[in-house]
Amino acid sequence: MSFSVPTAAYVHIPFCRRRCFYCDFPVFVVGDRSRGETSHTISQYVEAVCQEINSAPTFNQPLKTIFFGGGTPSLLSTEQLQQIVTTLEKRFGIASGVEISMEMDPGTFDLAHITGYKNAGVNRVSLGVQTFPAELLKIAGRSHSVEDIFAAIDLIHQVEIPEFSIDLISGLPHQSIEQWQNSLTKGVEIAPTHISIYDLTIESGTVFGRYYQPGDHPLPADEITVRMYELGQQILTGAGYEHYEISNYAKSGHQCKHNRVYWQNLSYYGFGMGATSY
C-alpha cells in the first residue's frame, strides 16, 4: 500500500449557536451570545487543538490546503484563528499559494471578523446558506435569517475573498420543487465560484430523526428528491458550473483543492474533536 506525505490539514471547530434539526455532527452548543472572544470553553479548545498540532508527526512537506470545518468556525475570534494558523505554520510550514478554507454561517461574523480571518490567511469561504425561504430556515432549525444571508455575502464581497462557496440542502420537510428551484436560481445569481448541494439525510438522534421517518410526509417523496437532484445538476451546469463531485459544482479553475484530497484518497492531518488523520 503506497503512502502519500500529508500536505492537507482539517481542523474541526465544534461550536455552534444551536444544533440544526438535521445535524448529527459532534458539536457543542454555546448559545446566541457566546463566541471566541467571550467563551472560556472555546479558548481552552483552541489551546488543546494547538497542543495536538504540536504533537503530530512531520514529514518536511508544507501544507498546501487547510480547512476549518464545524460546527461554526466563524465563532472563533480573529486572534484564535490566527493562533491555529500560526501553530500549523510553525509545525509543518505553509506552501505559497495555499488554500485556506473556512466554513462560516450567516449572522455569526461582522466586517472586523472577516477582515481578520482574511489577514490570517483565509482565502476561501464556504457559507452555510442551506435554503433561502424563511419558513424553511425555521423548519431546519437554522439560527440565521434570510437578511443575514445577504449581509454575509456583502461582507465577503467587501473584503474580496477570492474563493466563495455556498451550501444548499434539498429534501427538507415541506420543501417544494419550486422552492428548491428558486434557491438554485438565487444561488446562481449570487455567483459564487463554487456551490455544494446536499440531499437531506434523516439521522437517528437528531430532531428530524425523532419527528420523521424517511419517505414519510412532510418529507418530499423519493421521486421528488430525485427530481431535485436532477434539477440541481441541470441549473448549475447550465450556469457554467462543473459537476466535479457528487455534491459539488465549481466554475472552471475553482474546485476545492482540499475536497479533492479526500476524493483522491490522499493522506491528510485531522485536528480537533471530530477529526481524524489519514
Salt bridges, closest charged atoms under 4 A:
ASP32 OD2 - ARG18 NH2 3.18
GLU37 OE1 - ARG35 NE 2.67
GLU37 OE2 - HIS113 NE2 2.69
ASP105 OD1 - ARG142 NH2 3.20
ASP110 OD1 - HIS113 ND1 2.82
GLU163 OE2 - HIS254 ND1 2.77
